[in-house]
């Protein structure tokens, strides 16, 4: 059994874990990053993650520090307008359309949208440029032992890693979180989400559109043109049985249903990828740190895909953790540092999870009276300029670039 040492051990090679490895490696720390499955970095390969992620403004500085943004920016579609459509009337058609324009609060778009498989491709390529990062895809973390001065991690190939800090980015069922005895609170909705890509004849004009009727939102997020046609990524949230029914439809029938659910706002939608399906939950860890270990991303919090909060919250974890590591280089992962990380992040995570939970439950409403109440609330919030701007800033979080003259 071999034994190696590193400043930081990152368990989890999803997007958040890869970003963490790149950020710590770019800062000069020795890093080992593992994941049980090799990342799928080709759109058409089996197992490719066809979902997309909107990287909001506050996430960009940490991506720059990790040497990632110069790779990602040329592939990204800017999100200038967030459009909310209420189609909760008696018939499935828009009855209320409200645009939230980034220009009202900033000189930059709200964010930039990229496919998840492409994020993985560019992040893996970045790790290959860093000689102090040892990325080990296909290798699992099997055991964690911690003591005051270091953590000892056993890998599935028998290697033992001694690290000053372990970063648990190993998913919603995090084995490391369980090893530390940290519990979670989980909220279940009976929903599933379909994710896929479409093309359409009407240009999206860099507008992300969220359409509410019942079952959950139907969200169209801008993508770069595909084969000369405007393209968008779609996340369609529905009750579990309805999502299963939709996922099993032949493509022509599915295209008819998704065009109707989109209210035809971009014209007939054409399916451009396979459909993926996953269950929707909210989850919050009781703590975000343990001895010599920091929890981040889905090991610490899981959200429904509303408001582009998921990965951006994970990158907020990374931003705080990176700053603390740089301030504590003499003893990375000490108890005081990790307690400060927990206290800094946990309150915000809890608040955002509760907020997204409330929005999701409102979007699920099937009763006509509740749908009418949802539309009334949207109209009231939008009509009050200061409230509208406050909501937009809250959705983005810290680090917002101010608008000219603001």
Secondary structure, DSSP 8 states (H G I E B T S, - for coil): --EEEEEEEEE--SHHHHHHHHHHHHTT--EEEEESS-----TTSTT----EEEEEHHHHHHHHHTT-HHHHGGG-EEE-EEEEEE--SSSSS-SEEEEEEGGGT-SS-SEEEEEHHHHHHHHHHHHHT-TTEEEEETB-EEEEEE-SS-EEEEETTS-EEEEEEEEE---TT-HHHHHTT--EEEEEEEEEEEEEEEEESS--TTEEEEEESSSS-EEEEEEEEETTEEEEEEEEEEEHHHHHHHHHS-HHHHHHHHHHHTTTTTSS-EE-S--EEEEEEEEEES-SEETTEEE-GGGTEE--SSTT-HHHHHHHHHHHHHHHHHHTGGGTT-HHHHHHHHHHHHHHHHHHHHHHHHHHHHHH--SHHHHHHHHHHHHHHHHSHHHHHHHHHHHH-S-----TT-
